[in-house]
Amino acid sequence: MVERKVAVIGVGITRFGEVWEKGLRQLLAEAELQALADARINPEKVDMIFTGNMCGGEFAGQEHLGGMASSILNLNVASTRVEGACASGSLAFRQGLMAIESGRADMVLVNGVEKMTDVSTEHVTTGLMGAGDEEWEGFQGFTFPGLYALMAKAYMNKFGLSRKQLAAVAVKNHFHGARNPIAQYRKEITLDDVYKSMMVAEPLTLLDCSPITDGAASVVLCNAETAKQYCEAPVYVAGSGQASDTLALAERSELHHVKATRLAKTQAFAQAKITVKDLDLVEVHDCFTIAEIMAMEDLGLCGNGKAGRLVEQGQTYFDGKTPVNTSGGLKACGHPVGATGVKQVVEVVQQLQGKAGKRQVKGAEIGVTHNVGGSGATVVVNVFKRGLP
């Protein structure tokens, strides 16, 4: 079978944050309609819909989001909800990608959505812990800040990462978020702000952690042969990889790296026929500041133990040598878990189209998204190019 190439021809995204005035349905509808308008197509052109979501039933009382996504557009096409914890959006994206590659569809709408702020923080914490191992971790009292604090401690003990370098991740991402009109936190912060914020799980303070967020994002995928009929500057999917690791941290051989990231990256980069030297920007899954540090090394942006120095030197800013999380990342842009993977795609597409405004990476041609479920049990890495791969 000859695999067909795929392009992104339209994107849509809501404001991220505490969106009290809109429910899950409204958020999803806003993103869908924006993406279709950006692609300049009628809903009837869509062959399939995939929607990433983790806790629609738990947080909003709404399951069956496949049916909702198609009902919004008054369509009767195949429409499916996809769940993979915080990687749900990227898994939905991969389903859409493979539907077109296989020839089952020519035009696919991919969504990610989460409504998280209508329940208590305790309720959200319990729901999100479903992304870990309930019996071995959740039942024992662990939360995700606690799990990532263990990973941070292991990394710091192994490589000597300083508290300043860890905090610098948050400072940089808030700098980017302040320049992103849809970001939850559009305010710059200082190292001192990070140090003095409330301790959550040593060494992670509140400003080391991504927030509780409402939001939705959508993209329209099309086979590359006809993409330019709908979009003057389509962005092409050059490679995609997905890998898994153990659900529980206790079963892993090391805590200071995420094996599934390295495996997914190898797949995606091989398919795209690129090396890390070809990258112009990367959107990584910084649910906590330590996650960005580990992702940079697992993706090969630098050697083991070197990421902290790159951040401290300012090389990961949008105008630096290695731009990381120009959207503001999960840390400042916000983390509506089911939407995050699709939001990352929106950011990279806008960067490659030169539409990222005050955080634009000059001359960007190749970008990567990295989306993690749980503490690394599921990882998706995608490669995008401005021209045909």
PyMOL commands that set and color helices and strands:
alter all, ss='L'
color gray80, all
select helices_A, chain A and resi 24-39+43-45+56-60+65-72+85-101+121-131+138-140+144-159+163-177+191-196+206-208+227-229+249-251+259-272+276-278+289-298+307-312+329-333+340-352+357-359
alter helices_A, ss='H'
color red, helices_A
select strands_A, chain A and resi 6-13+48-52+78-82+107-114+199-201+204-205+215-223+235-244+281-283+366-373+378-385
alter strands_A, ss='S'
color yellow, strands_A
deselect
rebuild
show_as cartoon
